[in-house]
Amino acid sequence: MQVSLEQSGNIERKMTISVPAERVDSEITKQLQRLSKQVKVPGFRPGKIPMKIMRTRYLGQVMQDVIGDLIQSSYQEALGQKSIRPAGPPSIETSSGGEGKDLEYIATFEVFPDLKELALTGLKVERTVCEISDQDIETTLESLRRQRINWNKTDGKAKDGCRVILDFTGSVDGSPFVGGEGKAMPVVIGSGTLVAGFEDQLIGLKEGEERSLTVTFPDDYHTEELAGKEAVFEVKATEVAEEELPEIDEELAEAFGVKEGGMEKFREEIRENLSREAEDRLAIITRDTVFQAVLENNEIDLPQVLVNQEKNLLIETAEKEQPDIKKDENMQAMYGKLAERRVALGLILAEITENEKMLPDANAVETRLHKLAETYEDPASFVEWYKSDRGRLSEIEAQVLENMVVDKLLEDAEITDKTVCFQELVNPATIETGKQE
């Protein structure tokens, strides 16, 4: 078998393979002999059918199978001969083949990029840090307090902060639209959950009263047919209620499961929970920041076959929630970019772990498992359940290995710390707009 290799691109290769006619003919004969024991030909017992008859009747079928099998086997042999590891399956172009002829074809494929010269030292990393403050505790307490709001019906007029139960019908240009009708929908005035201007026009409404509201949908509204359009809503208030907030006291603490220790214990638990959440979020932010620095420092030729596979996997997952996603060109482009990032990081992480001979630290895996188990009623059973399945445990090991790579990269990085408050950490938009949730 003759094999020639051509570099047709940075990571693209063309391999021309020629399988001798003798091997082709030998495989054809073997296939025909094997088939003769299975087929029925009048006047002949199975296995006793003359080769001449078998060739006349079945040569075309056998030839197709033989060429397919020979391409598959000879391609693998050629890869071994040239010591090549392809990134994905090849495209095959057959130039000749048949009984009495050499089988010649060209296999075009991509190889993995050479990552031996990665620039991994001196990465410029802005590391986010966060300390839980007393104000964070009080903000959380207020949020928990609002989860226990009591709504008291009133005969008075609705004002900012009141909850109004509405029946409504909406129309655009005099015609109803999908989703524009509803009954018993609760709206808290000032919550900002509805189209701008809708809630403000409910002020002054009393139970049983009807009113006509006019609003304009924003230009970037998620329903394209309504974007930028003026709509009229006929609404009826079936109930108006004022909020009654509970006091921040031991009774509130008990409502959230703190039976002993009062507010001091409640605040202590809140601090612990916020610290745990902050730690998890900071780890993710640091990881993403470090990986972004690595990508910016290293331009990599990505095997398109791997990018396409990753993109298709992402879209298949997204289709479960958004069936029409394949029709959205913007989403297609977004998933294409995400696939490129994931493939690049996957290749880089594989190179680092191989060079550094990294394996998941068993103690870190155990620590990670027990941390995940903390939120379950029976932590021990949760840990045992995870360990009972190799696939589940591999996910944890991959996370630990990823964290080990991040720690390794940070050792040689130029780090600048950026301090943020907890609210900014969990919801940057609230800080930018000056709002608190």
N, C-alpha and C positions, 0 to 999 in steps of 0.2 A: 504494500500500500504506500502510495506516494502522498506526501503532505507538504504544502508550501503555505507560509504565513505572511500576510501583508498587514502593515499598520496603516489603516485607512483614516484614522483620526486619533485624537489624544487617547481615547479609551475604546475606540472602535477597532475591531480586527476583522480581516477577511481571510478565511482559511480555505484553500482549494485542496480537495481530497479526491484521489483517484483510486478506486477499488478494482483490482485486476479482474479481467473477464473470467479467468478460471474460478475465482471465488464466487462470482455471480452465478456462473453455470452450475457450480457445485451446490449452491443454496437452492437454485431452481429445482434441480434433480431431487434433492432431499425433500423439498416441499411437495413435489408431485408424488413421490413415493409415499409420503405420510398421508396425503390426501387420497391416494388410491385405496387405502384401507378403510376409508370412511364413506366414499361415494358409491352409488349403485349404478352399474352400467349393464344393460340387458346382455346376457350371454356370458358374463364373466363374474367370477366370485370376487368378493372384496380382497384386495391385495394382489390379485392376479390379472389386473387390467394392464394391457401392454402400454409402455411409455408413449408409444406413438399416438395412441388414442387419448391418453391423458394430456399430452401436449396439445393435441388438436382442440380438445374441449376446455381445458382449464389453464393453458399457458398464460392468457391475459390476466386472469384473476390472481394466479400465483406470482406472476411477474410484479404486480403492484405491491403485493405483500412483501416479497423478497426485497424490493428496492427500499420500501419503508423501513424494514428491519435492518438492512445493511447500512442505511444512512444513520440510523440511531446508534448502532453498535460501532461503526467506523468513526463516527464523530467523537464518541467517548474515547476511543483508542487514540485518535489524533490529539485530543486535548491532553491526554496523558503523555503522549510522545513529545509534545511541545511544552509540557509543564505549565499549562494555562488553566486558570480558574475563572470561568465566565461569570458575569453578574446576573445573567438570565438566559432564557432559551434563545437559540439562533433563528434567523430567517434563512431558509434554504432555497437555493436556485440550482436546479438540476440542468446540466448541459448535455449529458449523454447517458445512455444506459439501456440495457436490453440483453437478450440472450446472445452470447458470443461477443459482447462488447464490454469495454471497461465502463464502470459506473463513475461518472465524474460530476461533482457538484461543488458549489461554493457556499460555505456557511459564514454568515455575517453576524457578529455578536459584539457585545460590550464586555469589557473587563473591569475589575475594580480599580479605582484610581490608586496611584502610589502616594501613600500618606506618611512616608518615613520622614519627611522634612516639615512636619507641622510646626507652626509658630505658636508655642503654648506658654512661654514664659513672658513675664512683664505685661500681662493682660491688664488693661485699665478697667477697674471694676468699681462702680459706685454701689456700696453695700447699704441696704436699708436697715435701720435699727429702730426699735421701738420699746419704750418702757411704759408700763401700765401706770397711769397717774390716778390720783383720787378723783379727778374730774371724770376720767373714763368710767370709774365705778358709779358715780352719780348719774352720768348719762345713761348707763346701762340700766340702773335702777328706774329711771324715768321711763325708759322704753318698756321694761317689764311691767311697770305700773300701768302703762297705757294698754297693755294686753288684758288688763282686768277692768276695763271701763264698763260701767253700768250705764245703760241708756234709759233715761226717764222721759216718758211721753209728756208733751206739753201742748196746751191749746194756744200758746203764743206763736209769734212769728219766728220763722227760721232765721238764725244769725250765723256768723262765722263760727265753725266748730260744731254746729248742730248736725244731726243725722236725719236725712229726709228719705223716706221710702217712696219711690216713684213708680207710677205706670207711665209709659211714654210711647209715642210713635214719632218717627222722624221721616222727613222727605227732602229730596233734592230736586229742584225745579218742578215741584208739585208731585213728584213720583216717589213712592216708598223705596227703600233700598234694603239689601240684605243686612241683618243685624241691627236695623234701625227701630226695632220694636221690642219692648220688654215690660215685664210686670214685677212689682215688688222688688225693685232694684234699690239697694241701700247706697246712698251717696252722702259722704261727709263733706260738708262745705269747707273749702280751704285745703283739702287733702291733695288737690292737684292731680287726681287720678283720671279726670275726664278732659275732653277737649277744652282748650283755653276759652274762658268766658262762660262756660256752661254752669259751673258751680256758683259763680258770682250772681247769676240771674235767678238763683233759687232763694236768695236772701229776701226775707219779708213774706215768703210763702207760708200759709197756714194749712193745717190738716184739712183735707177735703177741697182745697182750692185748686183751680186749674190755671195754667199759664202757657203762653207761647214764647219759646226761646229761639233766638237766632244765633248761630255760631258759624265759624269758618274753619274747615279742616285745614291743617298745615299742609304745605306743598309736599312735604316728605312723608305724608301719612301712609301707613303700611298697606291700606287698601287703595290701590291705584285709581279705581273709579271715583273715589271720594276726595282724593288729594286736591287741595286748593279750592274745593267747592263750598258754597254756602249752603247750610242746611237749616231747616226749621223743625223744631221739636215741640210737639204738643204734650205737656206733662201734667200729671195730677198727683198731688201729694196725698198719699194714703196715711202717712204718719210723720210727725215731726217730734224729734227727741233731743234732749240736752244731755251732754256727757256728765257723768259723776265719777271722778277718779278716786281710787282708794288711797288711804294715807300710806306713807312709807313707814311702816311699823312692823311689829312682830307678826301681826295677822297676815300681812303681805308675804313675809318670809315663810310662814307656814303654808301659804297657798302655793309656794314654789318648792315645797318639800323639806324646808329647814325646820325641824320640829324642836330643836334645842339650840341654845346659843344666841337666839334672837338676831337682831340686825347686825351685830358684830360678826357672827358666824356667816350670815347671809353675804355680807360684803366680802368676807374672806373667800367664800366659795366663788363669788363673782370674779374676784381678782385672779383666782386660780384658773377659772375657765377662760378668761380673757387672755391670760398669759399663755395658756395652751394653744388657743386659737392664733395668737400673734406669732408664736413659735412656728406653727405649721405654715402660716402665710409667709413669714420671713424666709423660711427655707425654700419655698417655691419661688419667691421673688429673687433670692440670691442665685438659685440654680439657673433660672431663666436669664438673669443678667450675665452670669459667667458664660453660659452657652452662647449668648448673643455676642459677647466679646470674642469668643473662639471663632465663631462664624465670620465676624468682621475681619479677623486677622488672617483667615485662611480661605482662599478661593479654591473651590474644589470642582473638578469635572464630575458631574453626577451621572451615573448610568440611567438613561431615560427609562429603561425597562423597570427599574426599581421605583422611580418617581411615579410612573403610570400605575404600577401595582398599588403603591401607597395611596395615591389619589383615588383610585377605584374603591379601595377599602374604606376610605373616609366618606366617600359619597354614598356607598352602600349603607353605612351606619346612619348617615344623615337622612337618607331616604325614608327611614322608618318613621321619622317625625315630619319630614317635608317631602312628600311623594313627587312633587314637581321640580325638585332641585336641579335635575339635569337640564331643564329648560332655562335656568337662570345663568346667564353668561358670567355675571359678576361673582356668583357663588362658585362657579366652576373655576374661575381664575383664582379666587381666594383659596380654594382647596388645593389647587395646583401649587401655589406658593407654600402652603402649609406642608404639603407632601415633600417639596424640595428641602424644606428646613428639617423635617423629621428624618429624611434619608441621609442628609449631610451629617446631622448629629449622630445618627446610628453608626455611620461609617467611622466617624472620629472617635466615638466612645469605644467602639470595638478595637480600634487601633491602640488607644491609650491602655485599655485593660489588658490587651495582649502584650504590649511592650513592657508594662509595669508588672506583669504576671499577677494581676489583681483577681481575687476571688471574694465573694461576699463574706464579710466578717460574721461568723456564727453568732457572736454575742450581740452584734448590732441587729441581726435578723430577729433574735429573740426579744430584744428591747422594742423593736418596731412592732412586733406581734402583740406584745403586752400593752403597748400604748394604744393600739387600735382596739384592744379588748376592753379598755377602761370604760367605754361608754355602754357596754352590754351588761345585762343583769348577771350573767354567768360567764365571767371572763375566761375561766379555765376551759369551759366547753368550747368557747369561741376559738381559743388558741389551738385546741385539739382538732377542731373542725378544719382549720386552715392547714394544719400540718398533715392531715389525712389525705390531702389531694396535692400531688406534685405540681400540677399546673398553678394552683392558688399560691403555693409556697414559692414558686419560681417568680411570681409577680413581686412578692416582698423582697426576694433576693435581688431582683433587678433594680428595685428602688434603692436598696442599701448600696449596691454597687455604683449606682449613679451618684449617690451622695458621697461615696468615697472618691470618685473622680473629681467632683466639685471641690472637696476638701484639698485634694492633691493640687488642683489648678490654683486654688487660692494661696497656697504656700508660696508661689512665685509671682503672685499678682501685685499690682500697684493698687492698693485699696483706699478708697475715700468713703468714709461713713456719712450717711445722710439720715438724720433723725426725724421721725414722723410721729404724730400722735396716733392713738389707736383708731380713732374715727377715720383718719386719712388712710390708714393701712387697709381697713376693711371696705371703705367706700370713698375713694379719692374725689368723686364728683361732689360730695357733700361739702368738702373743704373748699373746692374751687368756687362753688356757688354760694357758700356761706350759709347753707341750710343744714339742719340737723334732722335726722329721721327718728 
